[in-house]
């Protein structure tokens, strides 16, 4: 199953046997915002239901779409799922995300 097939399966509830630890990496190789090569690294799976502000969602889309600093695991922790998974990320996006959070603290 390819990346977009897996995304569709997760969105439409056909996700039997798919977990964050088996989720394939997307095919993209370059950050569209910063023009740098994406890297692969491990991040923590964070569990719970998160609600992000419109400001954060807009900033993420415009300034750091490939930060991928965490993976949202939903509200159910499954036995046997590792705590960390591989993601593709842009190092410049991660720096931009850190700058965003510093700006929020200064408000």
C-alpha positions in Angstrom: 0.0 0.0 0.0 1.4 3.4 -1.0 1.5 6.5 1.0 -1.6 8.2 -0.4 -3.5 4.9 -0.3 -2.7 4.6 3.4 -3.8 8.2 4.0 -7.1 7.5 2.4 -7.5 4.3 4.4 -6.9 6.2 7.7 -9.2 9.1 6.8 -12.1 6.8 5.6 -11.7 4.3 8.5 -10.3 1.4 6.5 -7.2 1.3 8.8 -7.2 -2.2 10.1 -3.6 -3.1 10.6 -2.2 0.4 10.0 -0.6 2.1 12.9 1.9 5.0 13.2 4.7 2.5 13.3 3.8 1.1 9.9 2.8 4.4 8.3 4.9 4.9 5.2 7.0 8.0 4.7 5.6 10.4 2.1 7.2 10.6 -1.3 8.3 14.3 -1.1 12.0 14.9 -0.9 12.3 18.8 -0.8 10.6 21.3 1.5 8.4 23.6 -0.6 9.0 26.5 1.7 12.7 26.4 2.3 13.9 24.4 -0.7 16.1 22.1 1.3 16.3 18.3 1.2 14.0 16.6 3.7 15.7 14.4 6.3 14.5 11.3 8.1 14.5 11.2 11.9 12.6 9.7 14.9 10.0 11.7 16.8 7.8 10.9 19.8 4.2 9.8 19.3 2.0 12.1 21.4 -1.3 10.8 22.6 -4.4 12.8 23.4 -6.8 15.1 21.6 -5.2 18.4 20.6 -6.9 21.6 19.5 -4.6 24.0 17.8 -5.4 27.7 17.3 -6.2 29.1 13.8 -3.0 31.2 14.2 -0.9 28.1 14.7 -2.5 26.2 11.8 -1.9 29.2 9.4 1.7 29.6 10.6 2.4 25.9 10.3 1.1 25.9 6.7 3.0 29.0 5.7 6.2 28.8 7.8 6.9 25.2 8.9 4.8 22.7 7.0 7.5 20.0 7.2 8.7 20.5 10.9 7.0 17.2 11.8 8.3 17.6 15.4 5.8 15.1 16.7 3.3 12.5 15.5 -0.3 12.7 16.8 -1.3 9.3 18.0 -4.9 10.1 18.8 -6.5 9.3 22.2 -6.0 5.5 22.3 -2.6 4.1 23.2 -2.3 0.7 21.6 -0.2 -2.0 23.3 2.9 -2.8 21.3 3.1 0.5 19.4 6.6 2.1 19.8 6.9 5.5 21.4 8.9 6.9 18.5 8.5 6.7 14.7 10.4 7.8 11.6 9.2 11.0 9.9 10.5 13.2 7.1 11.3 16.7 8.2 12.9 20.0 7.1 15.5 21.3 9.6 14.7 24.9 8.5 11.0 24.2 9.3 11.9 23.0 12.7 13.8 26.2 13.4 10.9 28.3 12.1 8.5 26.3 14.4 10.8 27.1 17.4 10.8 30.7 16.5 7.0 30.7 16.3 6.7 29.3 19.8 9.3 31.9 21.1 7.1 34.6 19.5 4.1 33.2 21.3 5.9 33.4 24.7 6.8 37.0 24.1 3.1 38.0 23.5 
